[in-house]
Amino acid sequence: MYVVYIKVNLDFTSQKSDNINISLIDITGKLMISKKLHALSGVNSTDVNTSQLPSGIYILNIETTDGIIRKQVVK
């Protein structure tokens, strides 16, 4: 039996230590995944497991104290 994990890998650089909220929202606006982490000043990396999500288009929100970055993700 094989287990397949499908994930989005996020690599980012932070100017300062900050609490970050990562969310993945489907095209209807439903929150599918939410993840909180503490980013350190410098290069950071995290994974978002999307194995349980159906194929489709999603909006990835990365929220910091300085604002929100939005990116489209296609699975």
N, CA, C and O atoms as a Tripos MOL2 file, in Angstrom:
@<TRIPOS>MOLECULE
protein
  300   299    75     0     0
PROTEIN
NO_CHARGES

@<TRIPOS>ATOM
      1 N           0.8400   -1.1800    0.0000 N.3       1 MET1
      2 CA          0.0000    0.0000    0.0000 C.3       1 MET1
      3 C           0.8880    1.2470    0.0000 C.2       1 MET1
      4 O           1.8530    1.3340    0.7600 O.2       1 MET1
      5 N           0.5550    2.1920   -0.8460 N.am      2 TYR2
      6 CA          1.2950    3.4370   -0.9340 C.3       2 TYR2
      7 C           0.4660    4.5640   -0.3490 C.2       2 TYR2
      8 O          -0.7500    4.6130   -0.5350 O.2       2 TYR2
      9 N           1.1180    5.4550    0.3480 N.am      3 VAL3
     10 CA          0.4770    6.6560    0.8540 C.3       3 VAL3
     11 C           1.0820    7.8260    0.0960 C.2       3 VAL3
     12 O           2.2990    8.0050    0.0870 O.2       3 VAL3
     13 N           0.2350    8.6160   -0.5340 N.am      4 VAL4
     14 CA          0.7020    9.7500   -1.3220 C.3       4 VAL4
     15 C           0.3190   11.0350   -0.5940 C.2       4 VAL4
     16 O          -0.8480   11.2480   -0.2640 O.2       4 VAL4
     17 N           1.2970   11.8740   -0.3510 N.am      5 TYR5
     18 CA          1.0490   13.1740    0.2610 C.3       5 TYR5
     19 C           1.2550   14.2520   -0.7840 C.2       5 TYR5
     20 O           2.3070   14.3210   -1.4190 O.2       5 TYR5
     21 N           0.2740   15.0710   -0.9570 N.am      6 ILE6
     22 CA          0.3750   16.1940   -1.8750 C.3       6 ILE6
     23 C           0.4260   17.4350   -1.0000 C.2       6 ILE6
     24 O          -0.4490   17.6550   -0.1630 O.2       6 ILE6
     25 N           1.4650   18.2480   -1.2040 N.am      7 LYS7
     26 CA          1.6270   19.3930   -0.3340 C.3       7 LYS7
     27 C           2.1020   20.6080   -1.1160 C.2       7 LYS7
     28 O           2.6610   20.5060   -2.2070 O.2       7 LYS7
     29 N           1.8590   21.7360   -0.5200 N.am      8 VAL8
     30 CA          2.3830   23.0040   -1.0230 C.3       8 VAL8
     31 C           3.5400   23.3640   -0.1020 C.2       8 VAL8
     32 O           3.3780   23.4310    1.1160 O.2       8 VAL8
     33 N           4.7090   23.5930   -0.6930 N.am      9 ASN9
     34 CA          5.8710   23.9840    0.0950 C.3       9 ASN9
     35 C           6.0280   25.4930   -0.0040 C.2       9 ASN9
     36 O           6.1220   26.0390   -1.1030 O.2       9 ASN9
     37 N           6.0580   26.1690    1.1350 N.am     10 LEU10
     38 CA          6.2170   27.6190    1.1650 C.3      10 LEU10
     39 C           7.5980   27.9610    1.7090 C.2      10 LEU10
     40 O           7.9280   27.6100    2.8420 O.2      10 LEU10
     41 N           8.3880   28.6320    0.9200 N.am     11 ASP11
     42 CA          9.6740   29.1750    1.3500 C.3      11 ASP11
     43 C           9.5460   30.6910    1.2790 C.2      11 ASP11
     44 O           9.1530   31.2360    0.2480 O.2      11 ASP11
     45 N           9.8730   31.3620    2.3580 N.am     12 PHE12
     46 CA          9.7300   32.8130    2.3750 C.3      12 PHE12
     47 C          10.7710   33.4340    3.2940 C.2      12 PHE12
     48 O          11.3060   32.7770    4.1860 O.2      12 PHE12
     49 N          11.0440   34.6990    3.0620 N.am     13 THR13
     50 CA         11.9800   35.4530    3.8870 C.3      13 THR13
     51 C          11.1890   36.5060    4.6550 C.2      13 THR13
     52 O          10.3880   37.2440    4.0820 O.2      13 THR13
     53 N          11.4260   36.5600    5.9410 N.am     14 SER14
     54 CA         10.7460   37.5170    6.8030 C.3      14 SER14
     55 C          11.7630   38.5550    7.2780 C.2      14 SER14
     56 O          12.8880   38.2160    7.6460 O.2      14 SER14
     57 N          11.3580   39.8060    7.2630 N.am     15 GLN15
     58 CA         12.2330   40.8840    7.7240 C.3      15 GLN15
     59 C          12.3860   40.8910    9.2410 C.2      15 GLN15
     60 O          13.3470   41.4440    9.7760 O.2      15 GLN15
     61 N          11.4150   40.2620    9.9360 N.am     16 LYS16
     62 CA         11.4150   40.2440   11.3970 C.3      16 LYS16
     63 C          10.6990   39.0030   11.8850 C.2      16 LYS16
     64 O           9.9890   38.3520   11.1190 O.2      16 LYS16
     65 N          10.8770   38.6730   13.1430 N.am     17 SER17
     66 CA         10.0970   37.5900   13.7410 C.3      17 SER17
     67 C           8.6430   38.0220   13.7670 C.2      17 SER17
     68 O           8.3370   39.1670   14.1020 O.2      17 SER17
     69 N           7.7390   37.1060   13.4140 N.am     18 ASP18
     70 CA          6.3320   37.4820   13.3030 C.3      18 ASP18
     71 C           5.4590   36.2390   13.3780 C.2      18 ASP18
     72 O           5.8630   35.1590   12.9460 O.2      18 ASP18
     73 N           4.2640   36.3960   13.9250 N.am     19 ASN19
     74 CA          3.2690   35.3240   13.8770 C.3      19 ASN19
     75 C           2.5780   35.3900   12.5290 C.2      19 ASN19
     76 O           2.1830   36.4650   12.0780 O.2      19 ASN19
     77 N           2.4330   34.2390   11.8870 N.am     20 ILE20
     78 CA          1.8700   34.1730   10.5450 C.3      20 ILE20
     79 C           0.6990   33.2030   10.5290 C.2      20 ILE20
     80 O           0.7650   32.1180   11.1070 O.2      20 ILE20
     81 N          -0.3700   33.6090    9.8590 N.am     21 ASN21
     82 CA         -1.5250   32.7410    9.6360 C.3      21 ASN21
     83 C          -1.5600   32.3880    8.1560 C.2      21 ASN21
     84 O          -1.5540   33.2680    7.2960 O.2      21 ASN21
     85 N          -1.5950   31.0990    7.8730 N.am     22 ILE22
     86 CA         -1.6720   30.6150    6.4980 C.3      22 ILE22
     87 C          -3.0270   29.9440    6.3220 C.2      22 ILE22
     88 O          -3.4150   29.1020    7.1320 O.2      22 ILE22
     89 N          -3.7450   30.3110    5.2750 N.am     23 SER23
     90 CA         -5.0470   29.6860    5.0250 C.3      23 SER23
     91 C          -5.1930   29.3770    3.5410 C.2      23 SER23
     92 O          -4.6580   30.0760    2.6800 O.2      23 SER23
     93 N          -5.9270   28.3170    3.2760 N.am     24 LEU24
     94 CA         -6.2310   27.9010    1.9150 C.3      24 LEU24
     95 C          -7.7440   27.9100    1.7830 C.2      24 LEU24
     96 O          -8.4400   27.2240    2.5310 O.2      24 LEU24
     97 N          -8.2540   28.6860    0.8370 N.am     25 ILE25
     98 CA         -9.6900   28.9100    0.6740 C.3      25 ILE25
     99 C         -10.1030   28.4470   -0.7140 C.2      25 ILE25
    100 O          -9.4150   28.7270   -1.6960 O.2      25 ILE25
    101 N         -11.2380   27.7320   -0.7990 N.am     26 ASP26
    102 CA        -11.6970   27.2780   -2.1180 C.3      26 ASP26
    103 C         -12.4030   28.4110   -2.8480 C.2      26 ASP26
    104 O         -12.5690   29.5000   -2.2970 O.2      26 ASP26
    105 N         -12.8170   28.1600   -4.0810 N.am     27 ILE27
    106 CA        -13.3930   29.2330   -4.9040 C.3      27 ILE27
    107 C         -14.7610   29.7090   -4.4160 C.2      27 ILE27
    108 O         -15.2390   30.7580   -4.8460 O.2      27 ILE27
    109 N         -15.3950   28.9460   -3.5210 N.am     28 THR28
    110 CA        -16.6700   29.3890   -2.9490 C.3      28 THR28
    111 C         -16.4620   30.2310   -1.6960 C.2      28 THR28
    112 O         -17.4230   30.7530   -1.1310 O.2      28 THR28
    113 N         -15.1940   30.3660   -1.2540 N.am     29 GLY29
    114 CA        -14.8860   31.1420   -0.0630 C.3      29 GLY29
    115 C         -14.7920   30.3230    1.2090 C.2      29 GLY29
    116 O         -14.6140   30.8770    2.2940 O.2      29 GLY29
    117 N         -14.9110   29.0020    1.0880 N.am     30 LYS30
    118 CA        -14.8600   28.1190    2.2560 C.3      30 LYS30
    119 C         -13.4100   27.9040    2.6930 C.2      30 LYS30
    120 O         -12.5430   27.5850    1.8790 O.2      30 LYS30
    121 N         -13.1660   28.0830    3.9850 N.am     31 LEU31
    122 CA        -11.8440   27.8310    4.5450 C.3      31 LEU31
    123 C         -11.5920   26.3390    4.5680 C.2      31 LEU31
    124 O         -12.3390   25.5870    5.1940 O.2      31 LEU31
    125 N         -10.5330   25.9040    3.8820 N.am     32 MET32
    126 CA        -10.2250   24.4770    3.7720 C.3      32 MET32
    127 C          -9.0950   24.0640    4.7090 C.2      32 MET32
    128 O          -9.1380   22.9860    5.3020 O.2      32 MET32
    129 N          -8.0940   24.9110    4.8390 N.am     33 ILE33
    130 CA         -6.9410   24.6280    5.6900 C.3      33 ILE33
    131 C          -6.5290   25.9150    6.3780 C.2      33 ILE33
    132 O          -6.5300   26.9850    5.7680 O.2      33 ILE33
    133 N          -6.1780   25.8070    7.6440 N.am     34 SER34
    134 CA         -5.6650   26.9430    8.3950 C.3      34 SER34
    135 C          -4.4580   26.4780    9.1990 C.2      34 SER34
    136 O          -4.4830   25.4150    9.8200 O.2      34 SER34
    137 N          -3.4170   27.2760    9.1800 N.am     35 LYS35
    138 CA         -2.1800   26.9010    9.8780 C.3      35 LYS35
    139 C          -1.5510   28.1670   10.4490 C.2      35 LYS35
    140 O          -1.4570   29.1860    9.7640 O.2      35 LYS35
    141 N          -1.1220   28.0960   11.7090 N.am     36 LYS36
    142 CA         -0.4390   29.2130   12.3500 C.3      36 LYS36
    143 C           0.9950   28.8050   12.6190 C.2      36 LYS36
    144 O           1.2760   27.6580   12.9660 O.2      36 LYS36
    145 N           1.9060   29.7670   12.4530 N.am     37 LEU37
    146 CA          3.2930   29.4890   12.7620 C.3      37 LEU37
    147 C           3.9960   30.7680   13.1620 C.2      37 LEU37
    148 O           3.5060   31.8700   12.9160 O.2      37 LEU37
    149 N           5.1420   30.6070   13.7760 N.am     38 HIS38
    150 CA          5.9650   31.7460   14.1450 C.3      38 HIS38
    151 C           7.1700   31.7680   13.2130 C.2      38 HIS38
    152 O           7.9930   30.8530   13.2300 O.2      38 HIS38
    153 N           7.2680   32.7990   12.4140 N.am     39 ALA39
    154 CA          8.3860   32.9470   11.4870 C.3      39 ALA39
    155 C           9.5090   33.6980   12.1840 C.2      39 ALA39
    156 O           9.2710   34.6420   12.9370 O.2      39 ALA39
    157 N          10.7220   33.2690   11.9240 N.am     40 LEU40
    158 CA         11.9000   33.9450   12.4470 C.3      40 LEU40
    159 C          12.4070   34.9300   11.4020 C.2      40 LEU40
    160 O          12.0860   34.8070   10.2200 O.2      40 LEU40
    161 N          13.1840   35.8900   11.8300 N.am     41 SER41
    162 CA         13.8050   36.8130   10.8920 C.3      41 SER41
    163 C          14.7420   36.0250    9.9810 C.2      41 SER41
    164 O          15.6040   35.2890   10.4600 O.2      41 SER41
    165 N          14.5730   36.1800    8.6690 N.am     42 GLY42
    166 CA         15.3860   35.4400    7.7110 C.3      42 GLY42
    167 C          14.5490   34.4580    6.9200 C.2      42 GLY42
    168 O          13.3470   34.6560    6.7420 O.2      42 GLY42
    169 N          15.1880   33.3940    6.4440 N.am     43 VAL43
    170 CA         14.5300   32.4100    5.5860 C.3      43 VAL43
    171 C          13.7260   31.4220    6.4290 C.2      43 VAL43
    172 O          14.2170   30.9070    7.4340 O.2      43 VAL43
    173 N          12.4950   31.1640    6.0150 N.am     44 ASN44
    174 CA         11.5930   30.2270    6.6780 C.3      44 ASN44
    175 C          11.0040   29.2810    5.6450 C.2      44 ASN44
    176 O          10.9730   29.5900    4.4540 O.2      44 ASN44
    177 N          10.5360   28.1230    6.1080 N.am     45 SER45
    178 CA          9.9200   27.1470    5.2230 C.3      45 SER45
    179 C           8.8500   26.3900    5.9910 C.2      45 SER45
    180 O           9.0180   26.0880    7.1720 O.2      45 SER45
    181 N           7.7560   26.0860    5.3200 N.am     46 THR46
    182 CA          6.6980   25.2710    5.9080 C.3      46 THR46
    183 C           5.9610   24.5450    4.7880 C.2      46 THR46
    184 O           5.9970   24.9670    3.6320 O.2      46 THR46
    185 N           5.2990   23.4610    5.1380 N.am     47 ASP47
    186 CA          4.4970   22.6970    4.1850 C.3      47 ASP47
    187 C           3.0240   22.7840    4.5660 C.2      47 ASP47
    188 O           2.6810   22.8600    5.7460 O.2      47 ASP47
    189 N           2.1670   22.7720    3.5650 N.am     48 VAL48
    190 CA          0.7190   22.7010    3.7730 C.3      48 VAL48
    191 C           0.2490   21.4390    3.0640 C.2      48 VAL48
    192 O           0.3340   21.3410    1.8400 O.2      48 VAL48
    193 N          -0.2450   20.4750    3.8300 N.am     49 ASN49
    194 CA         -0.6850   19.1960    3.2720 C.3      49 ASN49
    195 C          -2.0430   19.3790    2.5960 C.2      49 ASN49
    196 O          -3.0200   19.7520    3.2450 O.2      49 ASN49
    197 N          -2.0970   19.1160    1.2970 N.am     50 THR50
    198 CA         -3.3390   19.2700    0.5320 C.3      50 THR50
    199 C          -3.8960   17.9280    0.0650 C.2      50 THR50
    200 O          -4.7490   17.8820   -0.8210 O.2      50 THR50
    201 N          -3.4170   16.8420    0.6590 N.am     51 SER51
    202 CA         -3.8240   15.4990    0.2160 C.3      51 SER51
    203 C          -5.3290   15.2750    0.2560 C.2      51 SER51
    204 O          -5.8770   14.6030   -0.6180 O.2      51 SER51
    205 N          -5.9910   15.8200    1.2420 N.am     52 GLN52
    206 CA         -7.4220   15.5750    1.4240 C.3      52 GLN52
    207 C          -8.3190   16.5100    0.6130 C.2      52 GLN52
    208 O          -9.5420   16.3710    0.6350 O.2      52 GLN52
    209 N          -7.7200   17.4500   -0.0940 N.am     53 LEU53
    210 CA         -8.5170   18.4120   -0.8620 C.3      53 LEU53
    211 C          -8.7860   17.9000   -2.2740 C.2      53 LEU53
    212 O          -7.9190   17.2680   -2.8780 O.2      53 LEU53
    213 N          -9.9770   18.1670   -2.8020 N.am     54 PRO54
    214 CA        -10.2480   17.7970   -4.1920 C.3      54 PRO54
    215 C          -9.4710   18.7060   -5.1520 C.2      54 PRO54
    216 O          -9.0260   19.7890   -4.7730 O.2      54 PRO54
    217 N          -9.3200   18.2590   -6.3680 N.am     55 SER55
    218 CA         -8.6760   19.0900   -7.3890 C.3      55 SER55
    219 C          -9.4790   20.3580   -7.5810 C.2      55 SER55
    220 O         -10.7070   20.3480   -7.4960 O.2      55 SER55
    221 N          -8.7830   21.4450   -7.8380 N.am     56 GLY56
    222 CA         -9.4800   22.7080   -8.0500 C.3      56 GLY56
    223 C          -8.5550   23.8890   -7.8850 C.2      56 GLY56
    224 O          -7.3350   23.7460   -7.8040 O.2      56 GLY56
    225 N          -9.1600   25.0550   -7.8380 N.am     57 ILE57
    226 CA         -8.4320   26.3100   -7.6760 C.3      57 ILE57
    227 C          -8.6600   26.8070   -6.2560 C.2      57 ILE57
    228 O          -9.7850   26.8100   -5.7570 O.2      57 ILE57
    229 N          -7.5760   27.2270   -5.6130 N.am     58 TYR58
    230 CA         -7.6300   27.7000   -4.2380 C.3      58 TYR58
    231 C          -6.8820   29.0220   -4.1260 C.2      58 TYR58
    232 O          -6.0240   29.3430   -4.9480 O.2      58 TYR58
    233 N          -7.2290   29.7780   -3.0920 N.am     59 ILE59
    234 CA         -6.5180   31.0050   -2.7730 C.3      59 ILE59
    235 C          -5.7200   30.7520   -1.5030 C.2      59 ILE59
    236 O          -6.2720   30.3530   -0.4770 O.2      59 ILE59
    237 N          -4.4230   30.9870   -1.5840 N.am     60 LEU60
    238 CA         -3.5350   30.8560   -0.4500 C.3      60 LEU60
    239 C          -3.3370   32.2410    0.1450 C.2      60 LEU60
    240 O          -2.8450   33.1440   -0.5320 O.2      60 LEU60
    241 N          -3.7140   32.4140    1.4040 N.am     61 ASN61
    242 CA         -3.5210   33.6740    2.1140 C.3      61 ASN61
    243 C          -2.4010   33.5040    3.1240 C.2      61 ASN61
    244 O          -2.4020   32.5560    3.9100 O.2      61 ASN61
    245 N          -1.4580   34.4130    3.1040 N.am     62 ILE62
    246 CA         -0.3900   34.4520    4.0940 C.3      62 ILE62
    247 C          -0.5320   35.7880    4.8140 C.2      62 ILE62
    248 O          -0.2420   36.8440    4.2510 O.2      62 ILE62
    249 N          -0.9850   35.7290    6.0680 N.am     63 GLU63
    250 CA         -1.2920   36.9420    6.8230 C.3      63 GLU63
    251 C          -0.2250   37.1910    7.8860 C.2      63 GLU63
    252 O           0.0620   36.3250    8.7130 O.2      63 GLU63
    253 N           0.3590   38.3960    7.8500 N.am     64 THR64
    254 CA          1.3430   38.8200    8.8410 C.3      64 THR64
    255 C           0.8320   40.1000    9.4980 C.2      64 THR64
    256 O          -0.2460   40.5900    9.1610 O.2      64 THR64
    257 N           1.6010   40.6290   10.4250 N.am     65 THR65
    258 CA          1.1950   41.8980   11.0490 C.3      65 THR65
    259 C           1.2960   43.0570   10.0580 C.2      65 THR65
    260 O           0.7310   44.1240   10.2980 O.2      65 THR65
    261 N           2.0110   42.8600    8.9430 N.am     66 ASP66
    262 CA          2.1700   43.9070    7.9380 C.3      66 ASP66
    263 C           1.1400   43.8450    6.8150 C.2      66 ASP66
    264 O           1.0760   44.7600    5.9940 O.2      66 ASP66
    265 N           0.3280   42.7800    6.7600 N.am     67 GLY67
    266 CA         -0.6700   42.6790    5.7070 C.3      67 GLY67
    267 C          -0.8850   41.2480    5.2600 C.2      67 GLY67
    268 O          -0.4460   40.3020    5.9150 O.2      67 GLY67
    269 N          -1.5680   41.1020    4.1340 N.am     68 ILE68
    270 CA         -1.9060   39.7930    3.5990 C.3      68 ILE68
    271 C          -1.3450   39.6490    2.1830 C.2      68 ILE68
    272 O          -1.4630   40.5530    1.3560 O.2      68 ILE68
    273 N          -0.7380   38.4970    1.9260 N.am     69 ILE69
    274 CA         -0.2850   38.1520    0.5840 C.3      69 ILE69
    275 C          -1.2160   37.0590    0.0780 C.2      69 ILE69
    276 O          -1.4510   36.0780    0.7840 O.2      69 ILE69
    277 N          -1.7510   37.2070   -1.1310 N.am     70 ARG70
    278 CA         -2.6560   36.2190   -1.7180 C.3      70 ARG70
    279 C          -2.0520   35.6610   -2.9960 C.2      70 ARG70
    280 O          -1.5410   36.3930   -3.8440 O.2      70 ARG70
    281 N          -2.1280   34.3330   -3.1060 N.am     71 LYS71
    282 CA         -1.6520   33.6570   -4.3100 C.3      71 LYS71
    283 C          -2.6520   32.5830   -4.7020 C.2      71 LYS71
    284 O          -3.2740   31.9540   -3.8460 O.2      71 LYS71
    285 N          -2.7990   32.3810   -5.9930 N.am     72 GLN72
    286 CA         -3.6710   31.3170   -6.5100 C.3      72 GLN72
    287 C          -2.8930   30.0090   -6.5570 C.2      72 GLN72
    288 O          -1.7330   29.9750   -6.9700 O.2      72 GLN72
    289 N          -3.5440   28.9390   -6.1310 N.am     73 VAL73
    290 CA         -2.9500   27.6130   -6.1480 C.3      73 VAL73
    291 C          -3.8920   26.6900   -6.9160 C.2      73 VAL73
    292 O          -5.0950   26.6830   -6.6560 O.2      73 VAL73
    293 N          -3.3630   25.9150   -7.8520 N.am     74 VAL74
    294 CA         -4.1550   24.9550   -8.6040 C.3      74 VAL74
    295 C          -3.6970   23.5610   -8.2180 C.2      74 VAL74
    296 O          -2.5090   23.2440   -8.2800 O.2      74 VAL74
    297 N          -4.6390   22.7410   -7.8230 N.am     75 LYS75
    298 CA         -4.3190   21.3560   -7.4730 C.3      75 LYS75
    299 C          -4.8830   20.4370   -8.5320 C.2      75 LYS75
    300 O          -4.7300   19.2190   -8.4370 O.2      75 LYS75
@<TRIPOS>BOND
     1     1     2 1
     2     2     3 1
     3     3     4 2
     4     3     5 am
     5     5     6 1
     6     6     7 1
     7     7     8 2
     8     7     9 am
     9     9    10 1
    10    10    11 1
    11    11    12 2
    12    11    13 am
    13    13    14 1
    14    14    15 1
    15    15    16 2
    16    15    17 am
    17    17    18 1
    18    18    19 1
    19    19    20 2
    20    19    21 am
    21    21    22 1
    22    22    23 1
    23    23    24 2
    24    23    25 am
    25    25    26 1
    26    26    27 1
    27    27    28 2
    28    27    29 am
    29    29    30 1
    30    30    31 1
    31    31    32 2
    32    31    33 am
    33    33    34 1
    34    34    35 1
    35    35    36 2
    36    35    37 am
    37    37    38 1
    38    38    39 1
    39    39    40 2
    40    39    41 am
    41    41    42 1
    42    42    43 1
    43    43    44 2
    44    43    45 am
    45    45    46 1
    46    46    47 1
    47    47    48 2
    48    47    49 am
    49    49    50 1
    50    50    51 1
    51    51    52 2
    52    51    53 am
    53    53    54 1
    54    54    55 1
    55    55    56 2
    56    55    57 am
    57    57    58 1
    58    58    59 1
    59    59    60 2
    60    59    61 am
    61    61    62 1
    62    62    63 1
    63    63    64 2
    64    63    65 am
    65    65    66 1
    66    66    67 1
    67    67    68 2
    68    67    69 am
    69    69    70 1
    70    70    71 1
    71    71    72 2
    72    71    73 am
    73    73    74 1
    74    74    75 1
    75    75    76 2
    76    75    77 am
    77    77    78 1
    78    78    79 1
    79    79    80 2
    80    79    81 am
    81    81    82 1
    82    82    83 1
    83    83    84 2
    84    83    85 am
    85    85    86 1
    86    86    87 1
    87    87    88 2
    88    87    89 am
    89    89    90 1
    90    90    91 1
    91    91    92 2
    92    91    93 am
    93    93    94 1
    94    94    95 1
    95    95    96 2
    96    95    97 am
    97    97    98 1
    98    98    99 1
    99    99   100 2
   100    99   101 am
   101   101   102 1
   102   102   103 1
   103   103   104 2
   104   103   105 am
   105   105   106 1
   106   106   107 1
   107   107   108 2
   108   107   109 am
   109   109   110 1
   110   110   111 1
   111   111   112 2
   112   111   113 am
   113   113   114 1
   114   114   115 1
   115   115   116 2
   116   115   117 am
   117   117   118 1
   118   118   119 1
   119   119   120 2
   120   119   121 am
   121   121   122 1
   122   122   123 1
   123   123   124 2
   124   123   125 am
   125   125   126 1
   126   126   127 1
   127   127   128 2
   128   127   129 am
   129   129   130 1
   130   130   131 1
   131   131   132 2
   132   131   133 am
   133   133   134 1
   134   134   135 1
   135   135   136 2
   136   135   137 am
   137   137   138 1
   138   138   139 1
   139   139   140 2
   140   139   141 am
   141   141   142 1
   142   142   143 1
   143   143   144 2
   144   143   145 am
   145   145   146 1
   146   146   147 1
   147   147   148 2
   148   147   149 am
   149   149   150 1
   150   150   151 1
   151   151   152 2
   152   151   153 am
   153   153   154 1
   154   154   155 1
   155   155   156 2
   156   155   157 am
   157   157   158 1
   158   158   159 1
   159   159   160 2
   160   159   161 am
   161   161   162 1
   162   162   163 1
   163   163   164 2
   164   163   165 am
   165   165   166 1
   166   166   167 1
   167   167   168 2
   168   167   169 am
   169   169   170 1
   170   170   171 1
   171   171   172 2
   172   171   173 am
   173   173   174 1
   174   174   175 1
   175   175   176 2
   176   175   177 am
   177   177   178 1
   178   178   179 1
   179   179   180 2
   180   179   181 am
   181   181   182 1
   182   182   183 1
   183   183   184 2
   184   183   185 am
   185   185   186 1
   186   186   187 1
   187   187   188 2
   188   187   189 am
   189   189   190 1
   190   190   191 1
   191   191   192 2
   192   191   193 am
   193   193   194 1
   194   194   195 1
   195   195   196 2
   196   195   197 am
   197   197   198 1
   198   198   199 1
   199   199   200 2
   200   199   201 am
   201   201   202 1
   202   202   203 1
   203   203   204 2
   204   203   205 am
   205   205   206 1
   206   206   207 1
   207   207   208 2
   208   207   209 am
   209   209   210 1
   210   210   211 1
   211   211   212 2
   212   211   213 am
   213   213   214 1
   214   214   215 1
   215   215   216 2
   216   215   217 am
   217   217   218 1
   218   218   219 1
   219   219   220 2
   220   219   221 am
   221   221   222 1
   222   222   223 1
   223   223   224 2
   224   223   225 am
   225   225   226 1
   226   226   227 1
   227   227   228 2
   228   227   229 am
   229   229   230 1
   230   230   231 1
   231   231   232 2
   232   231   233 am
   233   233   234 1
   234   234   235 1
   235   235   236 2
   236   235   237 am
   237   237   238 1
   238   238   239 1
   239   239   240 2
   240   239   241 am
   241   241   242 1
   242   242   243 1
   243   243   244 2
   244   243   245 am
   245   245   246 1
   246   246   247 1
   247   247   248 2
   248   247   249 am
   249   249   250 1
   250   250   251 1
   251   251   252 2
   252   251   253 am
   253   253   254 1
   254   254   255 1
   255   255   256 2
   256   255   257 am
   257   257   258 1
   258   258   259 1
   259   259   260 2
   260   259   261 am
   261   261   262 1
   262   262   263 1
   263   263   264 2
   264   263   265 am
   265   265   266 1
   266   266   267 1
   267   267   268 2
   268   267   269 am
   269   269   270 1
   270   270   271 1
   271   271   272 2
   272   271   273 am
   273   273   274 1
   274   274   275 1
   275   275   276 2
   276   275   277 am
   277   277   278 1
   278   278   279 1
   279   279   280 2
   280   279   281 am
   281   281   282 1
   282   282   283 1
   283   283   284 2
   284   283   285 am
   285   285   286 1
   286   286   287 1
   287   287   288 2
   288   287   289 am
   289   289   290 1
   290   290   291 1
   291   291   292 2
   292   291   293 am
   293   293   294 1
   294   294   295 1
   295   295   296 2
   296   295   297 am
   297   297   298 1
   298   298   299 1
   299   299   300 2
@<TRIPOS>SUBSTRUCTURE
     1 MET1         2 RESIDUE 1 A MET
     2 TYR2         6 RESIDUE 1 A TYR
     3 VAL3        10 RESIDUE 1 A VAL
     4 VAL4        14 RESIDUE 1 A VAL
     5 TYR5        18 RESIDUE 1 A TYR
     6 ILE6        22 RESIDUE 1 A ILE
     7 LYS7        26 RESIDUE 1 A LYS
     8 VAL8        30 RESIDUE 1 A VAL
     9 ASN9        34 RESIDUE 1 A ASN
    10 LEU10       38 RESIDUE 1 A LEU
    11 ASP11       42 RESIDUE 1 A ASP
    12 PHE12       46 RESIDUE 1 A PHE
    13 THR13       50 RESIDUE 1 A THR
    14 SER14       54 RESIDUE 1 A SER
    15 GLN15       58 RESIDUE 1 A GLN
    16 LYS16       62 RESIDUE 1 A LYS
    17 SER17       66 RESIDUE 1 A SER
    18 ASP18       70 RESIDUE 1 A ASP
    19 ASN19       74 RESIDUE 1 A ASN
    20 ILE20       78 RESIDUE 1 A ILE
    21 ASN21       82 RESIDUE 1 A ASN
    22 ILE22       86 RESIDUE 1 A ILE
    23 SER23       90 RESIDUE 1 A SER
    24 LEU24       94 RESIDUE 1 A LEU
    25 ILE25       98 RESIDUE 1 A ILE
    26 ASP26      102 RESIDUE 1 A ASP
    27 ILE27      106 RESIDUE 1 A ILE
    28 THR28      110 RESIDUE 1 A THR
    29 GLY29      114 RESIDUE 1 A GLY
    30 LYS30      118 RESIDUE 1 A LYS
    31 LEU31      122 RESIDUE 1 A LEU
    32 MET32      126 RESIDUE 1 A MET
    33 ILE33      130 RESIDUE 1 A ILE
    34 SER34      134 RESIDUE 1 A SER
    35 LYS35      138 RESIDUE 1 A LYS
    36 LYS36      142 RESIDUE 1 A LYS
    37 LEU37      146 RESIDUE 1 A LEU
    38 HIS38      150 RESIDUE 1 A HIS
    39 ALA39      154 RESIDUE 1 A ALA
    40 LEU40      158 RESIDUE 1 A LEU
    41 SER41      162 RESIDUE 1 A SER
    42 GLY42      166 RESIDUE 1 A GLY
    43 VAL43      170 RESIDUE 1 A VAL
    44 ASN44      174 RESIDUE 1 A ASN
    45 SER45      178 RESIDUE 1 A SER
    46 THR46      182 RESIDUE 1 A THR
    47 ASP47      186 RESIDUE 1 A ASP
    48 VAL48      190 RESIDUE 1 A VAL
    49 ASN49      194 RESIDUE 1 A ASN
    50 THR50      198 RESIDUE 1 A THR
    51 SER51      202 RESIDUE 1 A SER
    52 GLN52      206 RESIDUE 1 A GLN
    53 LEU53      210 RESIDUE 1 A LEU
    54 PRO54      214 RESIDUE 1 A PRO
    55 SER55      218 RESIDUE 1 A SER
    56 GLY56      222 RESIDUE 1 A GLY
    57 ILE57      226 RESIDUE 1 A ILE
    58 TYR58      230 RESIDUE 1 A TYR
    59 ILE59      234 RESIDUE 1 A ILE
    60 LEU60      238 RESIDUE 1 A LEU
    61 ASN61      242 RESIDUE 1 A ASN
    62 ILE62      246 RESIDUE 1 A ILE
    63 GLU63      250 RESIDUE 1 A GLU
    64 THR64      254 RESIDUE 1 A THR
    65 THR65      258 RESIDUE 1 A THR
    66 ASP66      262 RESIDUE 1 A ASP
    67 GLY67      266 RESIDUE 1 A GLY
    68 ILE68      270 RESIDUE 1 A ILE
    69 ILE69      274 RESIDUE 1 A ILE
    70 ARG70      278 RESIDUE 1 A ARG
    71 LYS71      282 RESIDUE 1 A LYS
    72 GLN72      286 RESIDUE 1 A GLN
    73 VAL73      290 RESIDUE 1 A VAL
    74 VAL74      294 RESIDUE 1 A VAL
    75 LYS75      298 RESIDUE 1 A LYS
